[in-house]
Each structure stands twice: as structure tokens, then as C-alpha cells.
Amino acid sequence: DGGITQSPKYLFRKEGQNVTLSCEQNLNHDAMYWYRQDPGQGLRLIYYSQIVNDFQKGDIAEGYSVSREKKESFPLTVTSAQKNPTAFYLCASSKAAGTGELFFGEGSRLTVL
Amino acid sequence: QQQVKQSPQSLIVQKGGIPIINCAYENTAFDYFPWYQQFPGKGPALLIAIRPDVSEKKEGRFTISFNKSAKQFSLHIMDSQPGDSATYFCAALTSGTYKYIFGTGTRLKVLA
């Protein structure tokens, strides 16, 4: 079945550590996105990528980094510079940027201890 | 101007009731308005979407009503069921751009 796979589902991190969240899609979609979800704040865009080897900052990119070396993969690194990293992180994809339906993964919940 | 304002924040209805969730926007360049359904611990999934050339769209028990002049759109759930209990997000997009603007979500609980 086609879809988006995020891992790990739950992650605990000590302050000062970098962590990387994995996102893989087999939908053959060009565009991929990372969103952060906090209670009562909807979904906020961290980074997006329209094609391989290209990505752009979203609204809340500070303290995060991404790479897009393969069409299928768009990992997100939460760095120690991110002041408040505890959140639910969602990866999504679409056929091309701004073409309609976003397909989401099941999310990764990061907790900083 | 880039915001989508969603209300109410939470909603409780009896089984069989018709919950209505409302969203309002300012940016007239938006031309795609989806609704997403999210169950706890899961990612959102597209429920239904509308473009501004129609005023209403139905898919099963779910209906979007769209008022272009008022810049508002709403989701109606007919004959609601306990399994509809979830968080619902409206969103707006300008075709060709990357930036989906999401509402803050409505937590719906349908009582058995």
C-alpha cells in the first residue's frame, strides 16, 4: 500500500541533543513537508521541499534542519537550538507543491526530558 | 490576511445530531478549501474539499457549504456517529503555492 512512513513514533531526548525524525513516502510525490502540531495551534509549517536537493524554510524553521537527497525521503533534524522541541511532528506529501491533497504520516511525538 | 479562523474550539453533540464547524478567511487568492479529520495519535486525513466555483459539496454524510462573498465555509456532519469523534481542521490554499493555511482545529465528541 502506498503511503508515508514516519519513525520513530515516540522519541525522548535530553536537552542539548540533536534528534532526527525519519519520513519515507512511496507515493511518487514530488513535494514533501514537515509540520509541527501543538495543542490549540493547528499545524505550522517547518520546512517543505518541491524537488530533490531543494528545500525551503516554512514559518517556524529556526532550530530545525532537513535534507532531500532522495525523492522518497525527507528527514527532519531537531537541533539543540530549538528552544521548545516537545511536540507532535507530522510529515506530509503532495503530487507537487500546492496541487491539492496533502497525505500525512502518522506522526512522531518528541518529548524533551 | 493569511489566517483561517476556525470555530468552535470544541463541540459535543448527541448521536444523530448535525455538528457544524465554521471557518473564515481573508485572502481572496485562496482557491482550495479542504477539511481534514484527525484521530488521536494519528496524522490528519483528507475528508472533503471544495473549490470556490461551487457553493456546496457532499460526500456521504459530510457536506461543505461555501459562501464566497462572506469568505466563509463550513463543515456539516449529518447523522453524526460516535466514530466521528475526532479533531477537524479546515485549511486554505492558493493553487501553485506550497503554503496550506490551517485552522486551529475543532475537537468533536459525539455521545452514544
Interface residues (C-beta under 8 A of the other chain):
Chain A: I4 Q6 A31 Y33 G40 Q41 G42 L43 L45 Y48 Q50 Q56 G58 L90 A92 A97 G98 T99 G100 E101 L102 F103 F104 G105 E106 G107 R109
Chain B: Q6 Q9 Y32 P34 Y36 G41 K42 G43 P44 A45 L46 A49 F89 L93 T94 S95 G96 T97 Y98 K99 Y100 F102 G103 T104 G105
